[in-house]
Amino acid sequence: MRINTREELEARRAEYAASLKTQRKQILICAGTGCVAGGSLNIFAKMQEILIARGIKCSLVLEKEPHDDSVGLKKSGCHGFCEMGPLLRIEPEGILYVKVKVEDCEEIIEKSIIKDEVIERLVYHDQSGEAYEKQDDIPFYKQQTRVALEDCGRINAESIKEYIAVGGYGAVAKALFDMTPQQIVDEVNEACLRGRGGGGFPTGRKWAQVLAQKEETKYVVCNGDEGDPGAFMDRSMMEGDPHRVIEGMLIAGIATGAHYGYIYVRAEYPLAVERLQTAINKAEEKGLLGENILNSGFDFELKISQGAGAFVCGEGSALTASIEGNRGMPRVKPPRTVEKGLFEKPTVLNNVETYCNVPPIITKGAEWYKSIGPDNNHGTKAFALTGNVMNTGLIEVPMGTPLRKVIFDIGGGVKGGDFKAVQIGGPSGGCLCISATEDHLDLHLDFDSLKKVGAMIGSGGLVVMNDKSCMVEVARFFMNFTQNESCGKCIPCREGTKRMLELLNDICEGRGTMQHITLLEELASTISATALCGLGKTAASPVVSTMKYFREEYLAHVVDKKCPAGQCKALVTLQIDPELCKGCSKCARLCPVGAISGEVKKPFTIDTSKCIKCGACMEGCNFHAVKEV
């Protein structure tokens, strides 16, 4: 049923909120991509089957209930604690069960739904064995501040009614009826909301530039491409709270006089596309998208455009070209996107997280938002915490949070060794590390602090590496990604990244010389200075930062022909420890090239000139006599 006025919206909000309260229990099963891959949808189906079989009233959608004995069964967005998935949350108690299996469903219904008991073995236990029953008490969650992710994991991701019940579209109503476009822009500007896509450009300033344009047709575009390795913040927001994204874009349209919007999502995010399309359809049905929204006279049409997964389409001009049906390639600027963007019309272009921050700013005000984070870096930032860390997952913390707190307090510490480095900002970012010259663990994660050390927040990927990681190999990995994803339009990026990758391959495979290091530095400088787009200009950043902080590792590779971390197999030498060798001859029999010789019951030796470093001897030795040196 269509909502025609602001008053009707508030009446429906009260009705939906009351309906939520009639559900004596709510079972929220994480239906983010990670948990879905772990079988959470099977858990959902099993829960539904058991509830029906037991005659327990099961509510899959929010309806006005004449009783208070129903159990709400819901697919929520990402809960964030991906390391512990599949996750299941029980409300109103706030109990979180981790690593749930289909076989656990019967017990959960019996004990936690019918008898109000907590199942000890399913709650989170930290490394010391301490149990945490409630989600909000778990250190991983307790030390976060959620703004953009506020409702992810707490409401049905596919329900517009639940979104409205928790305050959804209230900011749109305020923007339409209580504020002028200029006042909206001023509020966002006053809040110092900076773009969460990487560059940190002030959002209010961008909106003001589009508002000032005299063109009748304008566009609002959401960048949901998110191609950085290890990043999944935007995907989780689109999957878990799609209406928040829509509401932020609506407010941008009201503020700038734009009546058309596009959400650009890579086709590799099918769940995000599905949830967004469902949300758009529901918003249109309710009259919150389309013509004459809330009888205000304001129209806004929103469509989804699916990309083919090209990393370069994260760049603004390439993204708009792709929406237009052209090959996604950057263009020379000016003109800028705010002047001539999509279809050569003034365009607001922000990423998913930026739009998700807008509704609470409009609702609660700029002063509230500025109370979070340091000067000129206000608000929160979502990070995808991955790599060699105990608690991988999606987190959101105030800007300016020290790296140490993120990795050790929220992330639970480094896994498999000591902390060495973290790659932040993906291929366009750089390394934060502990090295011979630097210790970045106490560095504050905000735009300005990271810029000072040659890094950037980027979209928010944090890949943690332990002391067993080879930084030359890390640089090679990111350069391989960048080279593969180069659109090929400009020579510095197309040819320069290819040459840099060849040099890094030589270094990792034992063919490197000091000349290789010199050439890497020269190419990095040239590409950064002459590439066409921002992605090209930062393509060499992983190499530059690793060479700056871990130069001794590069030197070890090219001078000593050794990989200190033991990761570059071409630089590994296999030797047999004569004190451990029993002379059983098993290694010689396993060697495919006959590089091992010796007498039975006497220590064997390896001819390094013949050895192909396959590792068969090391794997097969029962006495652990074969060592990598």
N, C-alpha and C positions, 0 to 999 in steps of 0.2 A: 504494500500500500504506500502511495506517494506521500511524502512529507512536504506540505505546501508552504509552511511558514515557520519562523523561528519559534513561535509559541508551540506549534505542533512538535517540533524537534525536541523541545524541553519536556513536553508531555510524554513523548515516546521514550525519552531517556529515563524518566521516572518509572515508566511501565516496565522497560527492559531490566532496569536495575532491580526492581521488585521481583521480577521473574527469576533473576539470578539467585536472589535470596531464598526462593522457595526450594531450591535444590539443596537438600541437606548435606550432600556430598558432591564434590566435583572431582572427576578423574581426568587429569590432563596428561595425555601421552604425547611426548615430543614427536612431532612430524616434520622436523627439519631434515634436510637431505642426509646428514650423517646418521641420525637415528633411524631414518627410513631404511638406509642401507643395512643397518644392524637388525632390522626386522620389526620395527615399532608398529607398522601397520598390521602385521600378523598379531601382535599383542592387542591392538585395538579391536580387531575382529574377534579374538578369543574372549576378551572382556565383554563385548556385546553379547556373544553367544551364552556365556555363563550367567550374566545378569538376566537375560530373557528366560533361560532354563530354570533359574531360581525364583522367577516371578517377581523380580525387583524392577520397579518402574524405572526405565532407562530413557533419558532425554538426550537425543543426539543433536537437537537444535534447540535454541532458546525460544520457548513458547510460554504464554501466560498459563500458569499451572493453578488449578483449583485446590491443590493440596501441597503439602510440604514433605512429601515422602519420595521424591524422585532423586535419582542419581544422574548427574550430568556426566556424560562420557564424551570427551572432546579431543580433537587433534589440535595441539597447540603449535606455536612456532618453536624455534630453537631455544632450548633452555640454557645453552652456552657451555655446559660442562661436558664437552664432546668425548673426552677421555673415558667418561663413566657411562656412556650411552649403551643401550637405550634407557631413557629416563622417564620416570612416571611420578607425577606430583599429585598429592591428594589435598584438596581444600575442604573446609576452611582451616585445617590444622597446619597446612604448609609443609607436610611431610614429603620428602623426596626419596624415592627408591632408585638405586643405580644398577646398571648392568642387568636390567630386568629381562627375563626370558618368558616365552609362552607358557612354560611349565609352572611359572610362578603365579599365573593369573588366578587360579582357583584359591590359593592361599591368601592372596591379596584381598579378594572379595570376601572370603570367610572371616579373616582376622581384622582387616583394616576398614572394610566397609560395613560389615554386619556387627562386629564386636568392638570396633573402635580401638583395636590393638595395633601396636607398631611391630613390624617384623624386623628384628634386630639385624639379621644377616643381610637384608636388602638395603639398609641405610649406608651412607658413606662412612668409611673408617679411614682416618689419616694414617700416616706412616708409623705412628706410635701405637695405633690400635684404638684410639679414641673414636667413639661413635657419635655421629651427628644426625639426629632425627629430622630436624627442620632445615629446609633449604637455606633460609636466611642466616642460619648459624654456621654454615660451612664456610671456612676461611676463603675459599674460592669466590663465593658470592658476597660474603660480609664486607669485604674491602673494596667492593665496586660501588660506583655511583651510576645508576642507570637513568638516562634521559631518552636517548634515541631508542634504546632497547627496553624501555619501561614496561611495555605490555607483551613483549615477546616471551612466550612460555607461560603467560598468565591468563590469556583468553583464547577462545577458539579462533584460530587463524582464518577460518573461512566464514565467520559470522559477523555481518555488519551490525547486527543487533547488540552483540556483546561489545563491539567497539564503541557504539553509541552509548551503551550502558556505563562505560568507564570514562565518559567525557568526550568521545569522538565527535568530530565535526562542530564542536563548540567554538573552536578557534575560527573556523570558517564563518560561523554566524557572527562572531564578534567583528571579524574583518569586514564583513558585508554591511553591517548595520551600525557599528559604533566607531568605525575608523575610516578615514579617507585613504586613498592609495598612498599619498605622501606620508601619512602617519604610520602606515604599515612599514614602508621603506625606512622611515626614521627609527622605528622601534627595532627592526632587525639590525640597522646600522649601529644604534646605541648599544645593542647587546654584544657587538663585536663578534658576531658569528662569522667565522672564516671558513671557506670552502673545505669540506672534509675529503675531497678527492685527491689532494696531494699538494697543490700549490699554496693553499691557505689564503687565497684572494678574498677580501672582505665581501660577503654576500650582499649586504645592504648597498654597497657602492655599485656592484654589478646590476642590481635591480633598479637603482636610481638612473643608471645610464640607459636602460631599456625603457623606463617610464618616460624619460626625456625625449625619446624618439617620436617623431611626428607621424610615422607610418600607421595606417589604420589596422593592418594585420600584424600581429606579433605572436610569438610562440614561446611556450614553456617546455623545455626538454629535460628529462631525467636521464643521467648517465648511469645505467645499471650494467655496464659492460664488464667491469672488474676482471681484468685478465692477469693480475699479478700472481705469480706462483705462491701458494700458501695463504692467499687472501680469500675470505668468504663472509665478510661483514655485510656487504650490500645484499648478497644473496640471502642471507639469513633474515634481514629486515624485510625484503620483498616477500619471502615465504611466510614469515611469522607475523608481520603487521602491515599488510599491503595497504590498508586504509590510511595508515599514518603517512605513507608515501604520497598517496592521492591527496590527502588533506594539505600537506605541505606544498604540493604543486598547485592546488586550487588557490591557496593564499598568494603564491607567487603570481598567478594569473590575475587575481584581484588587484594586487599591488602595482602591476605593470600595464594593465589594460590588455592582457593577452587572453584570447578566447579559445586557443587550441593548444593541446599538449601531446607530447609523445614520450613514452617510456621506452628507452632503448635497452633491451636485454639480450644477452647472448643466448643463442638457441641451446647451448649446453646446460642452461638452467631451466629445464622443462617444468619443474615444480613451481619455481618462481613465476614463470609465465602463466601457468594454470591458476595460481592463487591470485595474481594480479588481474587476470581477465575475469575471474569470478567476482572479485571486489569491484571492478569497473561496472560489471553487469548489475550487481546489487545496488551500487550507488546510483546508477541510472534509474533503476526501478523505484528507489526511494526519492528520486528527484534531487539528489545531491550532486549529480553530474548532469550535463545536458542543458536544456533551455530553462531560463527563468528560475534559477536555483533559489529556493526558499522565498519565492515571490519577490526577489530583489531586483529583477531585470537583468541580472548578470548571467551570461551563458558561458559554459566551458565544456568543450569536447575533448575527450582523452582517448588515445589509441596506443597500442603496443607495437613496437617495431622490433623484430628479432634480427640480431646480427649473426654473422657466421663464425664468431669466435676469434676475430683478428685482434691482437693486442693493440695495434695502432688505432683501432676505432675507439679506444679510450680517450684519444685526443679529440678536442672539440670539433674542429673543422672536418676531420675524417669521419667522426660520428654523424654529423649532419649530412655529409655527402652520402653515407651509407643509407640513412633514412630516406633520402631523395631517390634511392635506387641506383646510385652511382658507385663506382669502386671507392672503398674507404681509404682515401689518401689525404694527408694534410695539404693545406694550401698556404701560400704566403700571406702574412698579415702585416699591415692592415689591408682591408677593413677587418675589424674584430667581430666576433660573434654577436656582441650586443648591438652592433650596427647592421651587419648583414650576416645572418646565421642561416637557419633552416629556410630553404626556398628564397634565400637572399632577403629575408625579413629580420627585424630585430628579434633576438632570441635570448631568453634566460636559460642558461645551461648550468645545472648543478648536479652533484651526484646524489645517490639515494640517502646517505646519512645526513647530508646537509638539509634536505627537505624534511627528514624525520625530526630535526631539531627545531623547525619553524613553529609547529602548533603549540608546544609548551612555552615558547618565547611570547607568542601572541596572547596566550591564556594567562600566564603568570607574570609577564613583563620582563623588560630588559634588565632591571636591577636584580631580579632573582637570578637570571642567567649569569650576570656578571659576578655574582657571589661565588661562582664555581670557577676555579682555575686562576692563574696569574694574569697580570695586566697584559692586554692585547692578545691573550691566548685563552679566552674565557670558554666555559662549557666543558663538555666531556669529549672523549675520543674512544671509539670502539676499535679494538685490535683483535686480529686473529692470531692467537698464540699457538705456535706449532714448533716442530723440531724436537731437539733433545731436552724436553722439559716434562716434568712429572704430570702436570695438569694441562693438557692441550684443550683449546676451546675458544669460545667467543667471550670477550670481556669488554667492559666499558668503565673507564676510570676518568677522574678529572684531569684536564690538561695540566701539565707540569708534574705529574706523578713520577717519582724516580724509577728508573729502570730496575733497580734492585728490588723495589716493592713488587713490581709486576712479575718478575721472574721467580723470586724466592717466596714472597708472601702469598701472592695469588696463584702463581704457577707451581708452587710447591717445591721449587729448586730444580737444578739441572740433573738430567738423567744420563747415566752411563759415563760420568766423568765430571771434571770441574768446568766451570763456565769459561768460555773462550771468547765468543763473539755472538752478536745477534745481527742478522740482516734485516734492516727496517726499510720499508718503502719499496720492496720488490726490486726489479731490475733498474729502476730509476733512483733507487736509494743508495745507501751505503752501510758500512759496518760500524756498529758500536761494540767496543771490545775491552778486554784486558790484554795489553801487550807490553812490550818492553818500555814503551814511551807513554802509554795512555791507560787510564782506568775510567771507563764510562759508566760503571754500575750506578754511580750516584748522579748521573746526568738526568735532568728533568725532561720528560717527553712532551715537548711542545714545539711549535713551528720555529720559534726564534732560537731556542737552545740547540736544536738539532742542526740548524743552518750553520751555526758557529763551528761545528765539528765536521762539516762537509756531508751531512746526511739530511734526510727529509722524512716526514711522516708518511708521505705517499697516501695510499688508500688505507694503510693500517696493518699490513702484514708484518708479523714479528716471528722470524725463523731463528730459534735459539740453537747454538752450536756448542758442543763440548770440546774438551781439549784433544779429542781424537779426530777432529775435523781438520782437513787440509784446506787452508784458505786459498791456495792457488786453484784447487779443484772447485771450490765454491765460486770463485771468479769465472772459471771456465764454464760452469753450469749456467750461470746467469748470462754470460756472453753468448753461449749457444742458443739460449732462449731468445735473446734480443736479435741475434742474427737471423734466426728462423722467422721471427715476427716482423722484421723490417719490411716496410711496404715497397722499398726499392725505388722510391721517387727521387731521392737525392743521393748523389754519389758518396758523400762522406759516411752516411749511415749504411748504405748498401754495400759498398766496397770496404770501408774502414772496419766495420764490425766483422766482416769475413776474414780480413787479414789479422785482426786481433785474435779471433778464435783460432786461426792456424798457429799463431805464435804461442798461445796458451796450450794448445794440443802438443806442440813440440816440447814445451817446458814440462808438462805432465808426463810425457812419454820418454824423457831422457835425452832429447835432442836440443835442449835449450842452451843458449850461451848468454853472455852479458849483453851482446848485441840485441838479443830478443827483448830484454828488459828495456833497453833504450828505445827500441822501436815501439814497444807498448806505450811508453810514456808519450812519445811524439804523436802517435795515432790518437791516443785518448785526448790530448790537447787539441788536435785538429778537428776531431769529430765534435767535441764539445763547443768549439768556436764556430763551426760552419754548418752543422746539420740544420735541416729545414724546420723541424718541429721540436717541441719540448721533450718528447720521448727520445728522439735522436740525440739531442744535446746531452741527455743524461745517460745514454746507453753505456758509456764507459765507466759510470760511477762505481759499480762493484769492483772493477779492476783498480781504479784510482784509490779507493779507500783501503783495499786489502794491501796494495803496494805501499801505501803510506804507513799503515800500522803493523804490517807483517812482512816487511821487506826481507827480513832474515830468512823467511820461508822460501821466498823466490830465489834468494841467493843459494840456499841449500839445494834447491832443485837444479840450478844451472851450474853451480861451481862444484858442489860435493856429489851431485847426482843422487841425492837422498831426499826422500819425503819424510820430514820429521814426524808427521802424523801416521805414516805407514799406509796411506790411502791410495797413493799412486802406484799401482802394481808394477808398472814398468821400471820403477826406481827401487823396488824391493829386491834384496838379495837373500836367497835361502841358504842357510848353513845348518850343518848337523853338529850338535853339541856332543863332543866325544865322551864326556862324562856321563851323559844320559843314554847314549846309544848302546844297545845291547848286542848289536851285530846280528839281528834277526833276518836281515836282507829284505824285509817287506817293502821298504821304500824303493829299493832298486827294482823290485818286481812291479811296483805300481808306476814307475816313471815311464812315460810314453816315448821319451826320446833317448833313453839310455844314458842320462847324465849322471847317474849315481853308481858308484862302484865301491868294492871293498871285499873283505874276507869275512865269512861267517864267524860270529862271536868276537869280532873286532870292529871298532868304529868305522862306519862308512863315510864317504865324502861326496860332495856335489861338485861337478865341473860346471862352474858358472857360465862358461862360454857356450855350453850346450843347453843349459837350463832355460826353459820357456816360462817359468814361474807360474805353472798351472796350479800349484798347491796340492796336488794329489798326494805327494809324499808327506806333507804336513798333516793333512787330514787323516791319512792312514796310519801314522805312527802311534802306536799304543803307549809309548813312553815319553811323548811330547819332546822328542829330541831335536826335531826340525824347527828352526826358529827363523823368523823374519828379521833381518838386520839392515 
